[in-house]
Amino acid sequence: MGLFGYIKRYSGIFLADVATSIGLYYLWNKGHKYLVPTVSLCGIGASYLCCHLKSRDKLTSNDVIVITGCGSGLGYSLALYCRQLGATVIAGVLQMDCPSVQRLEDEGVIVFPLDLMELNSTTGFTDSVRRTIAEKRLVLRCVINNAAVMVFGEFEWQTYGQLKNQLEVNFLGAMIVTQELMPIIRAHYSRIIVVSSHCKTQPIPGASVYSGTKAAISAWATGLRVELKKYGIKVVSVVPGNQGSFIKESNIFTRQADHFEAMKWVMSNEVQKFYGEYLYRYMKYFSSLVKNTTVQTVRDGRIYEIFEGALLDRYPSATYKNESWRYAIYHTLFTITPTFLRDRLVERFVHAPAWTKEDAEKSVESAQKAMNGLYNRYNGHI
């Protein structure tokens, strides 16, 4: 953490000390000198307490951090960052032949294959983690459940495979990895970090399935935090932020064009006719968001500050957020506005292609033809 980070982190204490000094000066000038020692002691005590609550642990090479979803984006960036902090990092990647693996291994990261959709792969990964910790006599410091899949597209368009993929990777996979490692987590008083999303509090159209998985894993993390507290295990949720730059850097949209092709492949003629031009405008718009598919680290320094706090704070918060002023304003409005206005704000926030009056007129005609065909089919008419 640099100088600016320290100033930002302890700015509250600094302001409190300034306010205390002003109060002491006022009391002295007003003749209440007998109160000055009492107020001074209270101020010193409060400052010490704040510093103690904000204190952080240190990482050594004996500390292990396990991170899932390290093939690109946030997981890849966190693996490299945790190595810089001095920890031993065990990374799970979907494909061992991806370009990021060589860079991770060059930096000393231990990499194992991990496909959260395959139980054998998941248990094989956790077996490798246990074996590495035992052989090298390491301490499991933290498990970061980062792996996630996001498929953009309206719910009706998404294929069974896409629904299953998001549910198993984003939610079920994290639970299985954590459950498999629970004996070590209990023994080492490890920390569990769950990567959540703003979508958990305000689901967005086009990502209703993804939002549902993030709401589910956030609810699980909340229950787990209270459940494991009595055993000395801390559970923390992290919202890394969904700013446009972060989405592009995280590579979570990399396969979006492929996802759209899969949707069209299984989509019935009736569905394609109903959505018409809107379907293709939608697909073209979101496919265009993928500009760079090369593996790169996330450049937003605030994300690393957030994760460092979630990882090392001795008294961590339940949730750590990386939130721009735009996100803060929008999500505050989402909370306090009535439903009809909130829905309009959500649509404006997502800024997806609009469903026009012409689209609606064509869809009504298409739907009527489809229903007539259905009636004729089940009534034996040609």
Backbone torsions as a table, in degrees:
resi	resn	phi	psi	omega
1	MET	NA	128.8	-179.0
2	GLY	-81.8	-176.3	-178.5
3	LEU	-59.8	-43.5	-179.4
4	PHE	-62.1	-38.0	179.7
5	GLY	-63.8	-41.7	178.6
6	TYR	-65.2	-43.1	179.4
7	ILE	-60.6	-44.4	-179.4
8	LYS	-66.2	-40.0	-176.8
9	ARG	-67.1	-39.3	-175.3
10	TYR	-107.1	17.7	-178.9
11	SER	-63.2	-35.2	179.2
12	GLY	-63.1	-42.1	178.6
13	ILE	-65.6	-41.8	179.7
14	PHE	-61.2	-45.0	179.8
15	LEU	-64.8	-38.1	178.2
16	ALA	-64.8	-39.8	178.6
17	ASP	-66.0	-39.5	177.6
18	VAL	-63.4	-44.1	179.1
19	ALA	-62.9	-39.3	178.1
20	THR	-63.8	-41.9	179.2
21	SER	-62.6	-42.1	178.1
22	ILE	-63.3	-40.9	178.5
23	GLY	-63.5	-40.7	178.3
24	LEU	-63.4	-41.8	179.2
25	TYR	-62.7	-40.8	179.8
26	TYR	-65.1	-46.3	-179.8
27	LEU	-62.1	-40.8	179.7
28	TRP	-62.7	-45.7	-179.2
29	ASN	-67.5	-29.1	-179.6
30	LYS	-86.2	1.0	176.2
31	GLY	88.2	6.2	179.6
32	HIS	-90.9	56.1	-173.9
33	LYS	-66.7	-27.2	-179.0
34	TYR	-69.0	-18.6	179.2
35	LEU	-85.9	-17.7	-175.0
36	VAL	-59.7	-48.0	179.4
37	PRO	-60.3	-40.1	-179.3
38	THR	-63.8	-47.4	-179.9
39	VAL	-64.9	-38.1	179.2
40	SER	-61.7	-45.8	179.5
41	LEU	-63.3	-40.2	178.2
42	CYS	-63.3	-41.3	179.5
43	GLY	-65.4	-43.9	178.7
44	ILE	-63.5	-42.3	179.6
45	GLY	-63.7	-42.0	179.3
46	ALA	-65.1	-40.8	178.7
47	SER	-63.8	-42.9	179.3
48	TYR	-63.2	-42.4	-179.9
49	LEU	-63.0	-42.9	179.3
50	CYS	-63.5	-43.3	178.6
51	CYS	-63.0	-39.0	179.7
52	HIS	-65.5	-43.3	-179.3
53	LEU	-68.0	-26.9	-180.0
54	LYS	-94.1	4.5	-177.7
55	SER	-68.0	154.1	-177.4
56	ARG	-128.2	150.4	175.4
57	ASP	-81.6	167.9	176.9
58	LYS	-109.0	152.2	177.0
59	LEU	-103.0	144.6	173.7
60	THR	-128.5	172.6	179.7
61	SER	-67.4	-11.9	177.3
62	ASN	-83.0	-11.7	180.0
63	ASP	-91.0	130.7	179.8
64	VAL	-105.5	133.7	172.6
65	ILE	-119.0	122.5	179.2
66	VAL	-100.1	127.3	-177.8
67	ILE	-129.5	131.0	175.9
68	THR	-97.6	157.0	177.0
69	GLY	68.8	50.3	-174.7
70	CYS	-101.5	11.4	-179.2
71	GLY	-67.7	-24.5	179.7
72	SER	-165.4	178.0	170.6
73	GLY	59.6	-134.7	-172.5
74	LEU	-65.0	-45.5	-179.9
75	GLY	-60.9	-43.2	177.0
76	TYR	-60.4	-45.0	-179.3
77	SER	-65.6	-42.2	-179.5
78	LEU	-66.9	-36.7	178.3
79	ALA	-60.8	-45.2	178.7
80	LEU	-67.4	-38.8	-178.7
81	TYR	-66.8	-42.2	179.0
82	CYS	-66.0	-31.4	174.1
83	ARG	-65.6	-39.9	177.8
84	GLN	-63.1	-31.3	178.6
85	LEU	-75.6	-9.8	175.2
86	GLY	104.9	1.5	-177.4
87	ALA	-84.6	160.3	167.6
88	THR	-85.5	126.2	-174.3
89	VAL	-113.2	130.2	172.0
90	ILE	-111.2	118.2	-174.1
91	ALA	-111.4	138.5	173.9
92	GLY	-103.2	128.8	179.1
93	VAL	-128.6	149.2	-178.7
94	LEU	-71.8	-41.1	-177.3
95	GLN	-125.3	121.8	-178.4
96	MET	-73.7	-13.8	179.9
97	ASP	-97.5	10.9	179.3
98	CYS	-76.0	153.2	-174.3
99	PRO	-58.4	-27.7	-175.5
100	SER	-71.3	-24.6	-174.8
101	VAL	-61.5	-44.0	-179.3
102	GLN	-61.6	-42.8	178.9
103	ARG	-64.0	-42.6	179.0
104	LEU	-61.4	-46.5	-179.2
105	GLU	-66.5	-35.0	177.0
106	ASP	-62.3	-30.9	179.9
107	GLU	-88.5	3.6	176.5
108	GLY	92.1	10.4	177.8
109	VAL	-79.1	136.4	175.7
110	ILE	-87.2	120.7	-173.1
111	VAL	-114.0	131.6	175.3
112	PHE	-128.9	149.0	176.8
113	PRO	-69.8	144.4	179.8
114	LEU	-151.9	110.8	173.4
115	ASP	-112.5	105.0	-174.5
116	LEU	-70.3	-8.2	176.0
117	MET	-87.8	-8.1	179.8
118	GLU	-117.6	118.8	-177.2
119	LEU	-61.6	-39.1	180.0
120	ASN	-63.0	-38.1	178.0
121	SER	-66.9	-41.5	-179.3
122	THR	-64.6	-46.9	179.2
123	THR	-68.7	-32.1	175.3
124	GLY	-64.5	-38.9	177.9
125	PHE	-64.2	-48.2	-178.7
126	THR	-66.7	-32.9	174.2
127	ASP	-62.2	-41.7	178.8
128	SER	-64.3	-38.3	177.6
129	VAL	-63.2	-47.9	-179.6
130	ARG	-61.5	-42.6	-179.0
131	ARG	-64.4	-43.0	179.8
132	THR	-62.4	-44.4	179.9
133	ILE	-63.7	-41.3	-178.6
134	ALA	-69.5	-45.1	-176.8
135	GLU	-65.7	-37.8	-176.7
136	LYS	-97.4	1.6	179.1
137	ARG	54.2	52.4	-178.8
138	LEU	-99.3	172.2	178.2
139	VAL	-118.0	126.7	178.2
140	LEU	-75.8	110.4	-176.7
141	ARG	-87.5	-40.4	-174.0
142	CYS	-160.1	145.7	170.9
143	VAL	-114.5	119.9	-179.8
144	ILE	-106.6	109.1	177.5
145	ASN	-84.8	92.7	-173.7
146	ASN	-107.2	-29.7	-172.1
147	ALA	-54.9	135.7	179.8
148	ALA	-157.3	151.7	175.3
149	VAL	-125.2	133.5	178.5
150	MET	-125.6	120.0	176.6
151	VAL	-113.5	115.7	178.7
152	PHE	-88.6	133.9	-179.3
153	GLY	154.9	147.3	-178.1
154	GLU	-61.6	152.3	-171.4
155	PHE	-55.2	-43.3	-177.0
156	GLU	-63.6	-27.1	-176.6
157	TRP	-78.5	-26.9	-169.5
158	GLN	-72.6	140.3	-177.5
159	THR	-79.3	164.8	176.9
160	TYR	-58.4	-42.2	179.9
161	GLY	-62.0	-38.6	179.7
162	GLN	-69.0	-40.3	176.7
163	LEU	-62.6	-47.3	-178.4
164	LYS	-63.8	-41.4	-179.3
165	ASN	-60.2	-47.5	-178.6
166	GLN	-65.8	-41.6	-179.9
167	LEU	-65.7	-43.6	-175.0
168	GLU	-75.3	-39.5	-178.9
169	VAL	-76.8	-47.8	-172.8
170	ASN	-75.0	-28.9	-172.1
171	PHE	-122.8	-66.0	-174.8
172	LEU	-62.6	-40.6	-178.9
173	GLY	-60.6	-41.5	179.2
174	ALA	-63.1	-39.3	179.6
175	MET	-66.5	-40.6	-178.6
176	ILE	-66.3	-45.9	178.5
177	VAL	-57.9	-46.7	-179.0
178	THR	-64.0	-44.8	-178.9
179	GLN	-62.9	-41.1	179.7
180	GLU	-63.6	-31.0	-177.2
181	LEU	-96.1	1.4	-175.9
182	MET	-56.8	-39.7	178.3
183	PRO	-57.3	-40.9	178.0
184	ILE	-72.8	-39.6	179.2
185	ILE	-58.5	-43.6	178.5
186	ARG	-65.8	-43.7	-176.8
187	ALA	-66.4	-35.0	-175.3
188	HIS	-102.1	3.2	-176.9
189	TYR	51.9	47.7	-175.9
190	SER	-74.3	168.1	177.0
191	ARG	-106.9	146.5	177.2
192	ILE	-116.3	124.4	176.6
193	ILE	-114.1	129.5	178.2
194	VAL	-113.4	123.5	177.9
195	VAL	-82.6	115.6	-176.9
196	SER	-105.1	-153.8	-177.5
197	SER	-161.7	156.9	171.7
198	HIS	-61.2	-22.6	-179.2
199	CYS	-65.5	-15.4	179.9
200	LYS	-70.4	-32.1	-179.5
201	THR	-93.8	-31.7	176.7
202	GLN	-135.3	89.6	176.9
203	PRO	-58.3	147.1	-176.9
204	ILE	-118.5	147.9	177.9
205	PRO	-64.2	141.1	-176.8
206	GLY	92.8	-19.0	177.7
207	ALA	-133.0	36.6	-177.3
208	SER	-64.5	-36.9	179.7
209	VAL	-69.8	-48.3	177.5
210	TYR	-58.7	-44.0	179.3
211	SER	-60.6	-40.4	178.7
212	GLY	-62.2	-40.4	179.6
213	THR	-68.0	-36.3	179.9
214	LYS	-72.6	-35.0	174.7
215	ALA	-65.1	-38.9	-179.7
216	ALA	-65.4	-47.3	-177.0
217	ILE	-70.4	-28.7	176.6
218	SER	-69.8	-41.0	176.9
219	ALA	-64.3	-40.9	177.4
220	TRP	-61.4	-44.6	-179.6
221	ALA	-63.1	-38.0	179.5
222	THR	-64.7	-47.0	177.7
223	GLY	-64.8	-39.5	-179.0
224	LEU	-66.6	-35.2	-179.9
225	ARG	-59.6	-46.0	179.4
226	VAL	-71.3	-37.8	-178.2
227	GLU	-62.7	-41.2	-174.6
228	LEU	-94.4	-6.8	-176.8
229	LYS	-57.3	-40.2	-176.7
230	LYS	-67.3	-16.2	178.4
231	TYR	-96.6	4.9	179.6
232	GLY	80.3	18.4	-179.7
233	ILE	-105.5	128.0	-178.9
234	LYS	-100.3	136.2	178.3
235	VAL	-120.0	127.0	-174.4
236	VAL	-127.8	138.4	172.9
237	SER	-103.0	140.9	179.0
238	VAL	-125.6	129.0	174.8
239	VAL	-106.7	102.0	-172.7
240	PRO	-73.6	-14.7	-178.3
241	GLY	100.6	150.5	-178.5
242	ASN	-123.9	28.2	177.6
243	GLN	-57.5	151.8	-176.4
244	GLY	-51.2	-42.5	-179.1
245	SER	-64.8	-37.9	-179.2
246	PHE	-67.5	-40.8	179.6
247	ILE	-60.0	-42.6	-179.5
248	LYS	-68.8	-40.9	-178.9
249	GLU	-70.8	-30.0	-176.3
250	SER	-76.8	-13.1	179.9
251	ASN	62.6	19.7	-179.9
252	ILE	-71.6	-16.9	178.4
253	PHE	-98.1	3.9	-170.7
254	THR	-54.9	-42.4	-175.0
255	ARG	-98.5	19.1	-176.0
256	GLN	-62.1	-40.9	178.7
257	ALA	-61.7	-39.4	176.8
258	ASP	-64.7	-38.6	178.2
259	HIS	-62.6	-41.5	178.8
260	PHE	-64.2	-39.5	177.9
261	GLU	-62.5	-40.3	178.1
262	ALA	-65.0	-37.5	177.5
263	MET	-62.4	-47.5	-178.9
264	LYS	-64.2	-32.9	-177.0
265	TRP	-63.8	-38.1	-176.9
266	VAL	-100.8	-4.7	-176.4
267	MET	-73.9	133.1	180.0
268	SER	-71.8	160.7	177.7
269	ASN	-60.8	-37.6	-179.1
270	GLU	-62.0	-43.2	-179.8
271	VAL	-65.9	-44.0	179.6
272	GLN	-62.8	-39.9	179.3
273	LYS	-68.9	-37.2	-178.6
274	PHE	-63.9	-47.1	-177.2
275	TYR	-82.0	-24.3	171.9
276	GLY	51.7	-132.9	-176.9
277	GLU	-65.6	-27.7	178.6
278	TYR	-58.7	-40.8	179.5
279	LEU	-57.5	-45.5	-175.9
280	TYR	-77.3	-32.1	173.5
281	ARG	-63.8	-42.4	-179.4
282	TYR	-62.1	-49.2	-178.3
283	MET	-65.2	-39.0	179.9
284	LYS	-65.4	-41.4	-177.6
285	TYR	-64.4	-50.4	-175.7
286	PHE	-75.2	-27.1	174.4
287	SER	-67.2	-31.3	-178.0
288	SER	-71.8	-14.6	-179.5
289	LEU	-72.2	-17.8	179.7
290	VAL	-85.2	101.4	-178.1
291	LYS	-103.3	-32.0	-173.2
292	ASN	-137.7	120.0	-178.8
293	THR	-107.5	6.7	178.4
294	THR	-75.5	151.2	179.8
295	VAL	-76.1	125.4	179.4
296	GLN	-147.5	159.6	177.9
297	THR	-82.5	151.4	176.6
298	VAL	-68.7	131.1	-174.2
299	ARG	-91.2	-12.1	-178.5
300	ASP	-71.9	104.5	-177.3
301	GLY	-63.1	-26.1	-179.6
302	ARG	-62.9	-33.1	179.3
303	ILE	-61.4	-41.8	-179.8
304	TYR	-67.5	-37.3	176.4
305	GLU	-61.7	-43.3	179.9
306	ILE	-61.9	-47.1	-178.0
307	PHE	-68.3	-34.6	178.2
308	GLU	-63.2	-40.2	176.4
309	GLY	-65.5	-44.7	179.3
310	ALA	-62.1	-32.4	-176.6
311	LEU	-83.3	-38.7	-167.5
312	LEU	-114.9	-14.9	179.0
313	ASP	-58.3	130.1	179.4
314	ARG	-68.6	-29.9	177.9
315	TYR	-124.7	77.0	-171.9
316	PRO	-71.4	153.2	171.1
317	SER	-74.2	163.3	177.7
318	ALA	-69.3	-34.5	-177.0
319	THR	-138.4	138.4	174.0
320	TYR	-118.0	131.4	-176.8
321	LYS	-122.4	138.9	167.6
322	ASN	-106.7	106.2	-169.0
323	GLU	-135.3	122.1	175.7
324	SER	-75.2	165.0	179.6
325	TRP	-61.5	-34.9	179.1
326	ARG	-63.6	-45.5	178.2
327	TYR	-63.7	-41.8	-178.5
328	ALA	-61.7	-43.8	-180.0
329	ILE	-65.2	-49.1	-178.7
330	TYR	-59.9	-46.9	-175.7
331	HIS	-71.9	-26.2	171.6
332	THR	-67.4	-43.8	177.9
333	LEU	-65.0	-37.1	177.5
334	PHE	-58.9	-32.6	-175.5
335	THR	-79.3	-36.5	-169.7
336	ILE	-101.8	-12.4	-176.0
337	THR	-89.8	154.5	176.0
338	PRO	-65.8	162.9	-170.6
339	THR	-57.0	-47.2	-175.4
340	PHE	-62.7	-35.7	179.2
341	LEU	-77.8	-37.7	178.6
342	ARG	-61.6	-41.2	179.4
343	ASP	-61.4	-39.3	177.6
344	ARG	-65.9	-40.0	178.6
345	LEU	-64.6	-39.6	178.8
346	VAL	-62.9	-43.6	178.9
347	GLU	-62.6	-40.0	178.4
348	ARG	-67.5	-37.4	-179.8
349	PHE	-63.8	-45.1	-179.0
350	VAL	-72.2	-37.7	176.9
351	HIS	59.8	43.2	177.0
352	ALA	-83.5	163.6	175.7
353	PRO	-54.7	141.6	-174.4
354	ALA	-84.2	150.3	171.0
355	TRP	-86.5	107.4	-170.8
356	THR	-87.4	171.9	177.1
357	LYS	-63.1	-38.7	177.8
358	GLU	-64.1	-39.4	176.7
359	ASP	-61.2	-42.5	-178.3
360	ALA	-64.6	-42.5	-179.4
361	GLU	-63.7	-44.4	179.8
362	LYS	-67.0	-35.2	-178.4
363	SER	-68.9	-35.5	177.9
364	VAL	-63.2	-45.5	178.5
365	GLU	-62.3	-42.7	179.6
366	SER	-65.1	-41.3	-179.3
367	ALA	-65.9	-38.9	178.8
368	GLN	-64.2	-42.5	177.9
369	LYS	-63.3	-40.5	-179.8
370	ALA	-65.3	-40.3	-179.9
371	MET	-70.0	-38.0	176.6
372	ASN	-61.5	-42.2	177.9
373	GLY	-63.7	-36.5	179.5
374	LEU	-68.3	-42.6	178.2
375	TYR	-61.6	-45.3	-179.3
376	ASN	-63.0	-38.4	-178.5
377	ARG	-62.9	-44.7	-175.4
378	TYR	-87.1	-7.2	175.7
379	ASN	-105.2	8.0	174.5
380	GLY	78.4	16.1	179.1
381	HIS	-95.3	154.5	176.0
382	ILE	-95.7	NA	NA
